[in-house]
Amino acid sequence: MKSKIWLSSPHMGGGELKYVQEAFDQNWVAPLGKNVDEFEVSIQNYIGEDKLVAALSSGTAALHLALIQLGVGPGDEVICQSFTFSASANPIKYLGATPVFVDSDKKNWNMSPAYLEEAIQDRIKNNKKPKAVIVVHLYGMPAMMDELGAICEKYEIPLVEDSAEALGSTYKDRKCGTFGEFAILSFNGNKIITTSGGGALVISTKEQKDKTIFLSTQARDNAPHYQHSEIGYNYRLSNISAGIGRGQMEVLDNRVQKRREINVFYKELFSNIEAVDVFSETDSDFFSNHWLTSITLNGSSKKTNHDLMSAFAEQNIETRPLWKPMHLQPVFKDCPYYGETVSEDLFGAGLCLPSGSNLTNDDKNRLYDVISNYEF
Ligand SMILES: *Cc1c(COP(=O)(O)O)cnc(C)c1O
Protein backbone atom coordinates (compact mmCIF):
# COMPACT_ATOMS: atom_id res chain seq x y z
CA MET A 1 0.00 0.00 0.00
CA LYS A 2 1.32 3.44 -0.91
CA SER A 3 1.63 5.97 1.91
CA LYS A 4 -1.44 8.04 2.68
CA ILE A 5 -1.83 11.46 1.09
CA TRP A 6 -3.71 13.59 3.59
CA LEU A 7 -6.04 16.47 2.89
CA SER A 8 -3.98 18.79 5.08
CA SER A 9 -1.43 17.64 7.62
CA PRO A 10 0.88 19.49 10.01
CA HIS A 11 4.00 20.93 8.39
CA MET A 12 6.69 21.96 10.85
CA GLY A 13 9.12 24.67 9.85
CA GLY A 14 12.10 23.65 11.99
CA GLY A 15 12.11 26.54 14.46
CA GLU A 16 9.36 25.16 16.67
CA LEU A 17 11.47 22.89 18.91
CA LYS A 18 13.81 25.72 19.87
CA TYR A 19 10.90 27.63 21.44
CA VAL A 20 9.49 24.51 23.06
CA GLN A 21 12.95 23.74 24.49
CA GLU A 22 13.16 27.29 25.84
CA ALA A 23 9.90 26.76 27.70
CA PHE A 24 11.27 23.54 29.20
CA ASP A 25 14.58 25.18 30.12
CA GLN A 26 12.79 28.01 31.95
CA ASN A 27 10.17 25.60 33.36
CA TRP A 28 7.35 27.68 31.89
CA VAL A 29 5.29 24.57 31.23
CA ALA A 30 1.98 26.32 31.84
CA PRO A 31 -0.76 28.18 30.02
CA LEU A 32 1.23 31.41 30.17
CA GLY A 33 4.76 32.58 29.51
CA LYS A 34 7.07 34.14 26.96
CA ASN A 35 5.97 31.94 24.07
CA VAL A 36 2.33 32.92 24.59
CA ASP A 37 3.23 36.63 24.68
CA GLU A 38 5.57 36.45 21.69
CA PHE A 39 3.16 34.34 19.66
CA GLU A 40 0.47 36.96 20.19
CA VAL A 41 2.83 39.75 19.10
CA SER A 42 3.85 37.88 15.96
CA ILE A 43 0.21 37.41 14.92
CA GLN A 44 -0.54 41.06 15.66
CA ASN A 45 2.39 42.15 13.51
CA TYR A 46 1.31 39.82 10.74
CA ILE A 47 -2.33 40.89 10.48
CA GLY A 48 -1.74 44.58 11.25
CA GLU A 49 -4.56 47.17 11.43
CA ASP A 50 -3.64 47.79 15.11
CA LYS A 51 -5.49 44.67 16.18
CA LEU A 52 -4.73 42.88 19.44
CA VAL A 53 -4.60 39.11 19.78
CA ALA A 54 -5.33 36.73 22.66
CA ALA A 55 -3.94 33.21 22.23
CA LEU A 56 -6.50 30.62 23.35
CA SER A 57 -6.94 26.86 23.52
CA SER A 58 -9.00 26.67 20.31
CA GLY A 59 -10.81 28.66 17.67
CA THR A 60 -14.08 27.43 19.14
CA ALA A 61 -13.12 28.84 22.56
CA ALA A 62 -12.26 32.15 20.86
CA LEU A 63 -15.70 32.36 19.27
CA HIS A 64 -17.34 31.51 22.59
CA LEU A 65 -15.52 34.41 24.29
CA ALA A 66 -16.37 36.78 21.42
CA LEU A 67 -20.08 36.05 21.74
CA ILE A 68 -19.97 36.42 25.53
CA GLN A 69 -18.41 39.87 25.13
CA LEU A 70 -21.09 40.82 22.62
CA GLY A 71 -23.64 40.07 25.32
CA VAL A 72 -25.17 36.98 23.69
CA GLY A 73 -27.32 35.07 26.16
CA PRO A 74 -30.31 32.78 26.52
CA GLY A 75 -33.14 33.56 24.08
CA ASP A 76 -30.96 35.72 21.79
CA GLU A 77 -30.43 35.10 18.11
CA VAL A 78 -27.14 35.15 16.23
CA ILE A 79 -26.87 35.03 12.45
CA CYS A 80 -24.36 32.51 11.13
CA GLN A 81 -23.24 31.39 7.69
CA SER A 82 -24.82 27.99 7.07
CA PHE A 83 -22.05 26.70 4.80
CA THR A 84 -19.35 26.08 7.40
CA PHE A 85 -17.94 23.72 10.01
CA SER A 86 -20.12 23.18 13.09
CA ALA A 87 -17.62 25.04 15.31
CA SER A 88 -18.87 28.33 13.77
CA ALA A 89 -22.32 27.70 15.26
CA ASN A 90 -21.80 25.60 18.40
CA PRO A 91 -20.78 28.50 20.67
CA ILE A 92 -24.14 30.17 19.94
CA LYS A 93 -25.78 27.12 21.49
CA TYR A 94 -23.34 27.06 24.44
CA LEU A 95 -24.88 30.41 25.41
CA GLY A 96 -28.49 29.26 25.11
CA ALA A 97 -29.01 31.41 22.02
CA THR A 98 -30.42 30.37 18.63
CA PRO A 99 -28.43 30.34 15.40
CA VAL A 100 -30.19 31.85 12.38
CA PHE A 101 -28.56 30.37 9.31
CA VAL A 102 -27.94 32.22 6.04
CA ASP A 103 -27.15 30.74 2.64
CA SER A 104 -24.10 31.48 0.52
CA ASP A 105 -23.29 33.50 -2.57
CA LYS A 106 -23.02 31.24 -5.62
CA LYS A 107 -19.62 32.44 -6.77
CA ASN A 108 -17.99 33.39 -3.48
CA TRP A 109 -19.36 30.43 -1.42
CA ASN A 110 -19.50 32.58 1.73
CA MET A 111 -22.45 34.45 3.19
CA SER A 112 -24.75 36.05 0.61
CA PRO A 113 -25.28 39.77 1.33
CA ALA A 114 -28.82 39.58 -0.11
CA TYR A 115 -29.91 36.71 2.13
CA LEU A 116 -28.21 38.34 5.10
CA GLU A 117 -30.27 41.50 4.68
CA GLU A 118 -33.44 39.46 4.19
CA ALA A 119 -32.71 37.54 7.40
CA ILE A 120 -32.00 40.68 9.44
CA GLN A 121 -35.17 42.41 8.24
CA ASP A 122 -37.31 39.38 8.96
CA ARG A 123 -35.87 38.80 12.42
CA ILE A 124 -36.37 42.48 13.26
CA LYS A 125 -39.98 42.13 12.10
CA ASN A 126 -40.30 39.26 14.60
CA ASN A 127 -38.98 41.62 17.28
CA LYS A 128 -35.70 39.72 17.51
CA LYS A 129 -32.84 41.87 16.38
CA PRO A 130 -29.83 39.54 15.98
CA LYS A 131 -27.04 40.11 18.50
CA ALA A 132 -24.22 39.36 16.03
CA VAL A 133 -23.43 38.14 12.53
CA ILE A 134 -20.82 35.39 12.09
CA VAL A 135 -19.23 35.46 8.63
CA VAL A 136 -16.84 32.68 7.57
CA HIS A 137 -13.94 32.81 5.06
CA LEU A 138 -14.37 29.24 3.88
CA TYR A 139 -11.40 27.27 2.58
CA GLY A 140 -9.46 30.53 2.83
CA MET A 141 -11.69 32.48 0.43
CA PRO A 142 -12.39 35.96 1.78
CA ALA A 143 -16.10 36.69 2.18
CA MET A 144 -17.67 39.73 0.45
CA MET A 145 -16.63 42.04 3.26
CA ASP A 146 -17.64 45.41 1.76
CA GLU A 147 -21.23 44.32 1.20
CA LEU A 148 -21.57 42.31 4.41
CA GLY A 149 -19.88 45.01 6.48
CA ALA A 150 -22.17 47.70 5.07
CA ILE A 151 -25.28 45.69 5.97
CA CYS A 152 -24.05 45.05 9.52
CA GLU A 153 -23.28 48.74 9.89
CA LYS A 154 -26.67 49.79 8.52
CA TYR A 155 -28.52 47.68 11.11
CA GLU A 156 -25.88 48.28 13.80
CA ILE A 157 -25.15 44.61 14.40
CA PRO A 158 -21.58 43.59 15.29
CA LEU A 159 -19.77 41.44 12.77
CA VAL A 160 -17.64 38.49 13.89
CA GLU A 161 -15.25 36.91 11.42
CA ASP A 162 -14.59 33.20 11.53
CA SER A 163 -11.14 33.36 10.00
CA ALA A 164 -10.15 29.88 11.20
CA GLU A 165 -9.33 28.78 7.66
CA ALA A 166 -8.13 32.11 6.31
CA LEU A 167 -4.93 33.22 8.06
CA GLY A 168 -2.89 34.86 5.29
CA SER A 169 -5.88 35.59 3.03
CA THR A 170 -6.64 39.20 2.14
CA TYR A 171 -9.61 41.19 0.90
CA LYS A 172 -8.67 44.42 -0.91
CA ASP A 173 -5.13 44.02 0.49
CA ARG A 174 -6.34 43.84 4.09
CA LYS A 175 -5.83 40.65 6.08
CA CYS A 176 -8.80 38.46 6.88
CA GLY A 177 -9.35 38.57 10.62
CA THR A 178 -9.14 42.38 10.82
CA PHE A 179 -12.61 43.33 9.58
CA GLY A 180 -14.91 42.24 12.38
CA GLU A 181 -15.35 43.67 15.87
CA PHE A 182 -13.95 40.24 16.79
CA ALA A 183 -12.34 37.57 14.64
CA ILE A 184 -11.21 34.07 15.42
CA LEU A 185 -8.21 32.11 14.19
CA SER A 186 -7.57 28.39 14.57
CA PHE A 187 -4.30 26.50 14.88
CA ASN A 188 -5.76 23.01 14.85
CA GLY A 189 -3.65 20.27 13.29
CA ASN A 190 -5.20 20.57 9.83
CA LYS A 191 -5.08 24.38 9.47
CA ILE A 192 -2.56 26.39 7.44
CA ILE A 193 -0.32 26.59 10.50
CA THR A 194 -0.79 24.64 13.69
CA THR A 195 0.06 24.67 17.39
CA SER A 196 -1.18 21.05 17.56
CA GLY A 197 -4.42 22.54 18.85
CA GLY A 198 -5.10 26.16 19.63
CA GLY A 199 -6.74 29.33 18.49
CA ALA A 200 -6.82 33.07 18.92
CA LEU A 201 -9.26 35.88 19.33
CA VAL A 202 -8.51 39.03 17.34
CA ILE A 203 -9.67 42.04 19.28
CA SER A 204 -10.10 45.74 18.63
CA THR A 205 -9.44 47.39 22.02
CA LYS A 206 -7.21 47.00 25.10
CA GLU A 207 -10.32 46.66 27.29
CA GLN A 208 -11.55 43.73 25.18
CA LYS A 209 -8.15 42.08 25.38
CA ASP A 210 -8.04 42.42 29.18
CA LYS A 211 -11.56 41.03 29.37
CA THR A 212 -10.65 38.11 27.10
CA ILE A 213 -7.64 37.19 29.25
CA PHE A 214 -9.78 37.56 32.38
CA LEU A 215 -12.52 35.27 31.07
CA SER A 216 -10.06 32.72 29.68
CA THR A 217 -8.23 32.35 33.03
CA GLN A 218 -11.23 31.54 35.24
CA ALA A 219 -12.44 35.13 35.79
CA ARG A 220 -10.33 35.82 38.86
CA ASP A 221 -11.12 39.12 40.51
CA ASN A 222 -8.27 41.32 41.69
CA ALA A 223 -7.87 39.96 45.23
CA PRO A 224 -5.19 38.03 47.20
CA HIS A 225 -7.53 35.04 47.55
CA TYR A 226 -9.48 33.42 44.73
CA GLN A 227 -12.56 35.54 44.29
CA HIS A 228 -15.03 35.42 41.41
CA SER A 229 -17.94 37.62 40.50
CA GLU A 230 -18.36 36.15 37.01
CA ILE A 231 -18.28 32.66 35.47
CA GLY A 232 -14.85 31.98 33.99
CA TYR A 233 -13.32 29.58 31.50
CA ASN A 234 -10.02 27.74 31.20
CA TYR A 235 -9.29 28.75 27.63
CA ARG A 236 -5.71 30.08 27.59
CA LEU A 237 -3.15 28.57 25.20
CA SER A 238 -0.35 26.42 26.64
CA ASN A 239 3.14 27.96 26.55
CA ILE A 240 4.33 24.72 24.88
CA SER A 241 1.78 25.01 22.10
CA ALA A 242 2.57 28.69 21.71
CA GLY A 243 6.23 27.72 21.18
CA ILE A 244 5.14 25.62 18.21
CA GLY A 245 3.10 28.61 17.04
CA ARG A 246 6.12 30.95 17.15
CA GLY A 247 8.03 28.59 14.88
CA GLN A 248 5.06 28.26 12.56
CA MET A 249 4.61 32.03 12.23
CA GLU A 250 8.16 32.21 10.81
CA VAL A 251 7.10 30.07 7.85
CA LEU A 252 3.50 31.25 7.38
CA ASP A 253 4.16 33.24 4.20
CA ASN A 254 5.89 30.21 2.71
CA ARG A 255 2.91 28.02 3.64
CA VAL A 256 0.49 30.42 1.94
CA GLN A 257 2.65 30.46 -1.16
CA LYS A 258 2.86 26.64 -1.21
CA ARG A 259 -0.90 26.19 -0.93
CA ARG A 260 -1.45 28.71 -3.69
CA GLU A 261 0.98 26.79 -5.88
CA ILE A 262 -1.00 23.61 -5.23
CA ASN A 263 -4.15 25.47 -6.29
CA VAL A 264 -2.44 26.40 -9.57
CA PHE A 265 -1.36 22.76 -10.00
CA TYR A 266 -5.00 21.64 -9.76
CA LYS A 267 -6.23 24.46 -12.01
CA GLU A 268 -3.84 23.34 -14.73
CA LEU A 269 -4.70 19.69 -14.17
CA PHE A 270 -8.44 20.31 -14.54
CA SER A 271 -8.18 22.97 -17.25
CA ASN A 272 -9.31 20.63 -20.02
CA ILE A 273 -11.70 18.56 -17.93
CA GLU A 274 -15.05 20.11 -18.72
CA ALA A 275 -16.94 18.38 -15.91
CA VAL A 276 -14.92 20.02 -13.12
CA ASP A 277 -14.78 23.60 -11.87
CA VAL A 278 -11.97 24.59 -9.51
CA PHE A 279 -13.16 27.04 -6.83
CA SER A 280 -11.36 30.34 -7.53
CA GLU A 281 -11.23 33.99 -6.62
CA THR A 282 -13.78 36.00 -8.63
CA ASP A 283 -11.45 38.99 -9.02
CA SER A 284 -8.25 40.52 -7.66
CA ASP A 285 -9.99 41.99 -4.57
CA PHE A 286 -9.95 38.46 -3.20
CA PHE A 287 -6.67 36.76 -2.28
CA SER A 288 -7.20 33.28 -0.83
CA ASN A 289 -4.59 31.32 1.10
CA HIS A 290 -6.21 28.33 -0.66
CA TRP A 291 -6.16 26.35 2.56
CA LEU A 292 -8.02 23.58 0.75
CA THR A 293 -8.43 23.52 -3.00
CA SER A 294 -12.02 22.54 -3.70
CA ILE A 295 -13.74 21.47 -6.88
CA THR A 296 -17.33 20.99 -7.98
CA LEU A 297 -18.69 18.63 -10.61
CA ASN A 298 -20.87 20.76 -12.87
CA GLY A 299 -23.27 18.15 -14.19
CA SER A 300 -21.70 17.57 -17.60
CA SER A 301 -20.57 14.18 -16.26
CA LYS A 302 -22.62 11.32 -14.81
CA LYS A 303 -20.11 10.82 -12.02
CA THR A 304 -20.77 12.11 -8.52
CA ASN A 305 -18.38 13.62 -6.01
CA HIS A 306 -18.61 10.34 -4.08
CA ASP A 307 -17.54 8.37 -7.16
CA LEU A 308 -14.49 10.57 -7.49
CA MET A 309 -13.79 10.32 -3.78
CA SER A 310 -13.72 6.50 -4.11
CA ALA A 311 -11.25 6.69 -6.98
CA PHE A 312 -8.89 8.71 -4.77
CA ALA A 313 -9.49 6.42 -1.77
CA GLU A 314 -8.45 3.40 -3.84
CA GLN A 315 -5.04 5.04 -4.16
CA ASN A 316 -4.92 5.83 -0.43
CA ILE A 317 -5.59 9.52 -1.05
CA GLU A 318 -7.82 11.42 1.34
CA THR A 319 -10.46 13.76 -0.11
CA ARG A 320 -13.63 15.04 1.54
CA PRO A 321 -17.02 16.41 0.51
CA LEU A 322 -17.52 20.13 1.13
CA TRP A 323 -18.99 21.15 4.50
CA LYS A 324 -22.56 19.96 4.97
CA PRO A 325 -24.58 23.14 5.59
CA MET A 326 -25.64 23.71 9.18
CA HIS A 327 -29.34 24.13 8.36
CA LEU A 328 -29.27 20.53 7.09
CA GLN A 329 -27.61 19.15 10.23
CA PRO A 330 -29.91 17.14 12.51
CA VAL A 331 -28.70 19.07 15.55
CA PHE A 332 -29.74 22.43 14.02
CA LYS A 333 -32.89 21.32 12.18
CA ASP A 334 -35.21 23.61 14.14
CA CYS A 335 -33.17 26.79 13.57
CA PRO A 336 -34.43 29.50 11.19
CA TYR A 337 -32.84 29.56 7.73
CA TYR A 338 -32.74 32.19 4.98
CA GLY A 339 -31.71 31.36 1.45
CA GLU A 340 -32.25 28.77 -1.22
CA THR A 341 -30.13 25.76 -2.17
CA VAL A 342 -26.77 27.36 -2.96
CA SER A 343 -24.82 25.74 -0.12
CA GLU A 344 -26.84 22.52 -0.39
CA ASP A 345 -25.97 22.24 -4.09
CA LEU A 346 -22.29 22.89 -3.37
CA PHE A 347 -22.36 20.17 -0.72
CA GLY A 348 -23.90 17.79 -3.24
CA ALA A 349 -21.37 18.48 -5.98
CA GLY A 350 -18.09 19.34 -4.29
CA LEU A 351 -14.91 17.75 -3.07
CA CYS A 352 -11.87 19.06 -1.16
CA LEU A 353 -8.56 17.82 -2.50
CA PRO A 354 -5.22 17.24 -0.76
CA SER A 355 -3.74 20.70 -0.29
CA GLY A 356 -1.06 20.42 2.39
CA SER A 357 1.99 22.63 1.98
CA ASN A 358 4.11 19.48 2.49
CA LEU A 359 2.75 17.73 -0.61
CA THR A 360 5.72 16.23 -2.48
CA ASN A 361 6.32 15.95 -6.21
CA ASP A 362 5.71 12.23 -5.84
CA ASP A 363 2.34 12.98 -4.21
CA LYS A 364 1.49 15.35 -7.07
CA ASN A 365 2.31 12.62 -9.59
CA ARG A 366 -0.08 10.27 -7.82
CA LEU A 367 -2.81 12.93 -7.84
CA TYR A 368 -2.11 13.58 -11.50
CA ASP A 369 -2.45 9.87 -12.29
CA VAL A 370 -5.83 9.52 -10.58
CA ILE A 371 -7.27 12.58 -12.28
CA SER A 372 -5.86 12.02 -15.75
CA ASN A 373 -6.98 8.37 -15.78
CA TYR A 374 -10.46 9.07 -14.42
CA GLU A 375 -13.37 8.94 -16.84
CA PHE A 376 -15.49 11.91 -15.89
C1 LIG B 1 -11.31 24.74 12.44
C2 LIG B 1 -12.47 25.65 12.38
C3 LIG B 1 -13.03 26.19 13.54
C4 LIG B 1 -12.67 25.77 14.93
O1 LIG B 1 -11.38 25.90 15.29
P1 LIG B 1 -10.80 24.92 16.44
O2 LIG B 1 -9.48 25.54 16.73
O3 LIG B 1 -10.69 23.56 15.84
O4 LIG B 1 -11.72 24.97 17.59
C5 LIG B 1 -14.05 27.11 13.41
N1 LIG B 1 -14.52 27.46 12.21
C6 LIG B 1 -14.03 26.94 11.07
C7 LIG B 1 -14.60 27.40 9.78
C8 LIG B 1 -13.00 26.00 11.11
O5 LIG B 1 -12.55 25.47 9.99
The ligand as an ORCA input file, in Angstrom:
! r2SCAN-3c Opt
* xyz 0 1
  C     -11.306     24.739     12.444
  C     -12.473     25.650     12.381
  C     -13.031     26.191     13.540
  C     -12.665     25.767     14.927
  O     -11.376     25.902     15.295
  P     -10.796     24.922     16.443
  O      -9.476     25.536     16.734
  O     -10.695     23.562     15.842
  O     -11.721     24.974     17.593
  C     -14.050     27.107     13.410
  N     -14.520     27.457     12.208
  C     -14.035     26.941     11.073
  C     -14.601     27.398      9.779
  C     -13.004     26.003     11.114
  O     -12.550     25.469      9.992
*
